[in-house]
């Protein structure tokens, strides 16, 4: 969302995602709890590994660096963390 010049787009996207998740929680409670705990566990595991290994910056810091032009592209190691998150999420959902 860092390409947009308006901050309201960022906040509108956040509010929309919150509303969708709230709706899903009421309609699909068990599945939503399973997905949310798997996603949170995967994210926190990856965040913990990055505390020691580095190269996985805070999402808001990354957006500000890209917006200000301090960096021109995203570190390839960052994408390795994203792939690891998706794999761990899949394993968590299957388990």
N, CA, C and O of each residue as an XYZ file, in Angstrom:
380
protein
N       0.811     -1.195      0.000
C       0.000      0.000      0.000
C       0.859      1.265      0.000
O       0.318      2.370      0.046
N       2.183      1.126     -0.050
C       3.032      2.310      0.030
C       3.040      3.114     -1.268
O       3.512      4.251     -1.273
N       2.538      2.566     -2.354
C       2.507      3.307     -3.612
C       1.449      4.409     -3.621
O       1.563      5.371     -4.380
N       0.433      4.276     -2.791
C      -0.629      5.271     -2.770
C      -0.190      6.494     -1.982
O       0.478      6.374     -0.955
N      -0.561      7.645     -2.458
C      -0.171      8.903     -1.817
C      -1.061      9.261     -0.633
O      -0.683     10.082      0.202
N      -2.222      8.658     -0.558
C      -3.197      9.035      0.464
C      -3.156      8.042      1.622
O      -3.174      6.829      1.411
N      -3.102      8.558      2.830
C      -3.061      7.680      4.001
C      -4.420      7.024      4.246
O      -4.491      5.984      4.900
N      -5.497      7.617      3.730
C      -6.817      7.038      3.960
C      -6.950      5.692      3.259
O      -7.740      4.855      3.694
N      -6.194      5.461      2.181
C      -6.248      4.163      1.499
C      -5.704      3.081      2.429
O      -6.264      1.989      2.519
N      -4.614      3.394      3.113
C      -4.033      2.458      4.068
C      -5.023      2.117      5.170
O      -5.240      0.945      5.478
N      -5.619      3.139      5.757
C      -6.543      2.909      6.869
C      -7.843      2.256      6.400
O      -8.412      1.434      7.117
N      -8.311      2.608      5.218
C      -9.518      1.972      4.691
C      -9.269      0.480      4.442
O     -10.145     -0.347      4.694
N      -8.088      0.143      3.953
C      -7.741     -1.257      3.733
C      -7.690     -2.010      5.057
O      -8.171     -3.140      5.150
N      -7.112     -1.391      6.075
C      -7.056     -2.024      7.394
C      -8.453     -2.253      7.961
O      -8.747     -3.339      8.460
N      -9.309     -1.251      7.890
C     -10.661     -1.381      8.415
C     -11.439     -2.445      7.638
O     -12.184     -3.222      8.235
N     -11.274     -2.487      6.320
C     -11.944     -3.501      5.510
C     -11.491     -4.899      5.900
O     -12.316     -5.804      6.026
N     -10.199     -5.087      6.093
C      -9.694     -6.398      6.511
C     -10.219     -6.782      7.889
O     -10.540     -7.946      8.127
N     -10.308     -5.819      8.796
C     -10.853     -6.092     10.126
C     -12.308     -6.520     10.032
O     -12.725     -7.455     10.715
N     -13.084     -5.844      9.192
C     -14.504     -6.187      9.044
C     -14.673     -7.572      8.424
O     -15.545     -8.333      8.843
N     -13.856     -7.901      7.442
C     -13.931     -9.226      6.820
C     -13.585    -10.309      7.835
O     -14.264    -11.333      7.913
N     -12.525    -10.081      8.614
C     -12.128    -11.066      9.629
C     -13.191    -11.209     10.711
O     -13.440    -12.319     11.183
N     -13.820    -10.114     11.111
C     -14.877    -10.182     12.115
C     -16.065    -10.978     11.580
O     -16.638    -11.793     12.302
N     -16.439    -10.749     10.325
C     -17.536    -11.500      9.715
C     -17.204    -12.987      9.654
O     -18.034    -13.833      9.986
N     -15.974    -13.295      9.223
C     -15.554    -14.698      9.137
C     -15.546    -15.364     10.507
O     -15.862    -16.547     10.629
N     -15.187    -14.606     11.532
C     -15.144    -15.162     12.876
C     -16.525    -15.606     13.329
O     -16.663    -16.659     13.952
N     -17.544    -14.819     13.026
C     -18.890    -15.188     13.445
C     -19.480    -16.310     12.591
O     -20.211    -17.155     13.110
N     -19.181    -16.333     11.320
C     -19.772    -17.335     10.430
C     -19.016    -18.662     10.448
O     -19.629    -19.728     10.405
N     -17.698    -18.597     10.512
C     -16.876    -19.801     10.444
C     -15.952    -19.858     11.656
O     -14.730    -19.851     11.503
N     -16.516    -19.912     12.842
C     -15.752    -19.734     14.070
C     -14.596    -20.715     14.197
O     -13.457    -20.290     14.392
N     -14.858    -22.020     14.092
C     -13.804    -23.015     14.300
C     -12.680    -22.880     13.271
O     -11.499    -22.905     13.618
N     -13.061    -22.737     12.015
C     -12.047    -22.602     10.961
C     -11.250    -21.308     11.116
O     -10.047    -21.281     10.856
N     -11.912    -20.256     11.532
C     -11.232    -18.976     11.715
C     -10.228    -19.050     12.856
O      -9.127    -18.511     12.744
N     -10.588    -19.701     13.938
C      -9.666    -19.850     15.068
C      -8.451    -20.674     14.649
O      -7.323    -20.322     14.994
N      -8.659    -21.752     13.921
C      -7.552    -22.577     13.447
C      -6.638    -21.759     12.541
O      -5.418    -21.788     12.700
N      -7.223    -21.030     11.591
C      -6.412    -20.236     10.664
C      -5.662    -19.122     11.386
O      -4.481    -18.891     11.127
N      -6.354    -18.431     12.295
C      -5.710    -17.292     12.956
C      -4.581    -17.734     13.876
O      -3.554    -17.058     13.949
N      -4.742    -18.837     14.572
C      -3.655    -19.302     15.430
C      -2.482    -19.825     14.607
O      -1.329    -19.636     14.993
N      -2.758    -20.475     13.483
C      -1.679    -20.936     12.611
C      -0.941    -19.746     12.011
O       0.287    -19.755     11.926
N      -1.679    -18.728     11.596
C      -1.045    -17.538     11.002
C      -0.234    -16.784     12.045
O       0.893    -16.376     11.767
N      -0.780    -16.592     13.228
C      -0.053    -15.868     14.271
C       1.190    -16.636     14.708
O       2.251    -16.040     14.891
N       1.071    -17.933     14.877
C       2.230    -18.735     15.255
C       3.316    -18.713     14.197
O       4.498    -18.611     14.523
N       2.926    -18.807     12.929
C       3.896    -18.762     11.838
C       4.592    -17.409     11.780
O       5.810    -17.340     11.617
N       3.821    -16.338     11.914
C       4.398    -14.997     11.862
C       5.353    -14.770     13.035
O       6.454    -14.253     12.847
N       4.942    -15.149     14.225
C       5.794    -14.941     15.393
C       7.049    -15.815     15.342
O       8.107    -15.394     15.810
N       6.952    -17.009     14.788
C       8.135    -17.856     14.628
C       9.126    -17.207     13.664
O      10.323    -17.143     13.944
N       8.622    -16.728     12.529
C       9.480    -16.064     11.548
C      10.062    -14.788     12.141
O      11.241    -14.500     11.937
N       9.265    -14.026     12.864
C       9.755    -12.797     13.504
C      10.837    -13.119     14.530
O      11.812    -12.377     14.648
N      10.680    -14.207     15.268
C      11.686    -14.621     16.239
C      12.987    -15.034     15.577
O      14.065    -14.679     16.053
N      12.900    -15.783     14.481
C      14.107    -16.164     13.747
C      14.803    -14.918     13.214
O      16.031    -14.842     13.217
N      14.031    -13.952     12.762
C      14.628    -12.745     12.184
C      15.329    -11.891     13.233
O      16.202    -11.093     12.891
N      14.964    -12.044     14.500
C      15.668    -11.308     15.557
C      17.125    -11.722     15.620
O      17.988    -10.913     15.961
N      17.404    -12.969     15.295
C      18.777    -13.464     15.321
C      19.429    -13.406     13.946
O      20.614    -13.091     13.841
N      18.687    -13.699     12.905
C      19.265    -13.782     11.565
C      19.248    -12.447     10.816
O      20.079    -12.229      9.935
N      18.321    -11.559     11.149
C      18.244    -10.255     10.493
C      17.542    -10.304      9.146
O      17.007    -11.340      8.754
N      17.547     -9.187      8.446
C      17.008     -9.015      7.088
C      15.487     -9.098      6.991
O      14.959     -9.182      5.882
N      14.765     -9.076      8.109
C      13.300     -9.073      8.055
C      12.839     -7.851      8.834
O      12.647     -7.894     10.049
N      12.670     -6.769      8.100
C      12.389     -5.488      8.729
C      10.904     -5.348      9.042
O      10.060     -6.033      8.464
N      10.613     -4.448      9.967
C       9.235     -4.130     10.303
C       8.526     -3.651      9.042
O       9.106     -2.918      8.241
N       7.284     -4.060      8.866
C       6.545     -3.737      7.649
C       6.379     -2.233      7.473
O       6.486     -1.725      6.357
N       6.119     -1.521      8.557
C       5.940     -0.073      8.466
C       7.262      0.622      8.153
O       7.285      1.597      7.401
N       8.355      0.135      8.718
C       9.675      0.693      8.416
C      10.023      0.462      6.954
O      10.546      1.354      6.286
N       9.734     -0.733      6.459
C      10.010     -1.055      5.055
C       9.205     -0.145      4.125
O       9.738      0.341      3.128
N       7.938      0.088      4.437
C       7.109      0.960      3.606
C       7.649      2.386      3.611
O       7.676      3.041      2.569
N       8.081      2.876      4.778
C       8.634      4.226      4.850
C       9.959      4.336      4.098
O      10.212      5.351      3.449
N      10.801      3.317      4.175
C      12.072      3.336      3.446
C      11.837      3.328      1.941
O      12.513      4.050      1.208
N      10.892      2.524      1.474
C      10.579      2.486      0.046
C       9.965      3.803     -0.417
O      10.276      4.294     -1.502
N       9.102      4.365      0.402
C       8.432      5.615      0.059
C       9.421      6.775     -0.023
O       9.329      7.614     -0.919
N      10.370      6.818      0.919
C      11.336      7.919      0.945
C      12.453      7.737     -0.067
O      13.216      8.671     -0.314
N      12.565      6.558     -0.654
C      13.617      6.318     -1.638
C      14.926      5.875     -1.019
O      15.935      5.793     -1.720
N      14.941      5.585      0.284
C      16.163      5.140      0.956
C      16.622      3.791      0.417
O      17.822      3.524      0.345
N      15.676      2.945      0.040
C      15.991      1.695     -0.638
C      15.136      1.626     -1.896
O      14.024      2.154     -1.933
N      15.661      0.976     -2.921
C      14.931      0.924     -4.193
C      14.185     -0.388     -4.385
O      13.173     -0.429     -5.084
N      14.669     -1.443     -3.778
C      13.976     -2.715     -3.895
C      14.046     -3.455     -2.563
O      14.780     -3.066     -1.654
N      13.284     -4.503     -2.471
C      13.195     -5.265     -1.230
C      14.277     -6.338     -1.231
O      14.521     -6.992     -2.245
N      14.918     -6.507     -0.085
C      15.985     -7.475      0.103
C      15.488     -8.880     -0.244
O      14.411     -9.269      0.207
N      16.246     -9.657     -1.039
C      15.809    -11.026     -1.372
C      15.629    -11.925     -0.146
O      14.797    -12.832     -0.167
N      16.391    -11.688      0.911
C      16.214    -12.479      2.125
C      14.843    -12.249      2.743
O      14.295    -13.144      3.388
N      14.287    -11.064      2.553
C      12.945    -10.777      3.045
C      11.943    -11.738      2.409
O      11.046    -12.247      3.081
N      12.102    -11.982      1.109
C      11.187    -12.881      0.412
C      11.363    -14.325      0.877
O      10.413    -15.108      0.841
N      12.568    -14.682      1.312
C      12.766    -16.016      1.902
C      11.955    -16.163      3.186
O      11.375    -17.217      3.447
N      11.920    -15.105      3.978
C      11.091    -15.123      5.185
C       9.604    -15.246      4.837
O       8.863    -15.959      5.514
N       9.177    -14.562      3.797
C       7.771    -14.637      3.384
C       7.426    -16.060      2.944
O       6.372    -16.588      3.300
N       8.318    -16.676      2.172
C       8.091    -18.061      1.740
C       8.058    -18.994      2.955
O       7.223    -19.896      3.025
N       8.964    -18.776      3.906
C       8.964    -19.572      5.129
C       7.676    -19.413      5.905
O       7.152    -20.384      6.451
N       7.156    -18.185      5.962
C       5.878    -17.942      6.638
C       4.755    -18.730      5.970
O       3.946    -19.363      6.647
N       4.711    -18.688      4.647
C       3.639    -19.395      3.917
C       3.752    -20.901      4.132
O       2.738    -21.577      4.308
N       4.974    -21.433      4.120
C       5.156    -22.866      4.345
C       4.736    -23.254      5.753
O       4.040    -24.252      5.942
N       5.156    -22.468      6.747
C       4.759    -22.755      8.123
C       3.247    -22.619      8.319
O       2.644    -23.385      9.071
N       2.645    -21.652      7.650
C       1.197    -21.499      7.719
C       0.513    -22.733      7.163
O      -0.424    -23.251      7.771
N       0.965    -23.203      6.025
C       0.394    -24.419      5.432
C       0.544    -25.634      6.343
O      -0.387    -26.421      6.509
N       1.735    -25.773      6.932
C       1.950    -26.890      7.856
C       1.055    -26.772      9.081
O       0.512    -27.769      9.558
N       0.903    -25.559      9.588
C       0.034    -25.343     10.744
C      -1.418    -25.650     10.441
O      -2.132    -26.197     11.282
N      -1.858    -25.299      9.241
C      -3.250    -25.579      8.872
C      -3.486    -27.077      8.674
O      -4.542    -27.596      9.036
N      -2.504    -27.764      8.103
C      -2.659    -29.211      7.895
C      -2.629    -29.945      9.225
O      -3.399    -30.881      9.444
N      -1.740    -29.519     10.111
C      -1.625    -30.176     11.412
C      -2.887    -29.978     12.215
O      -2.983    -30.459     13.344
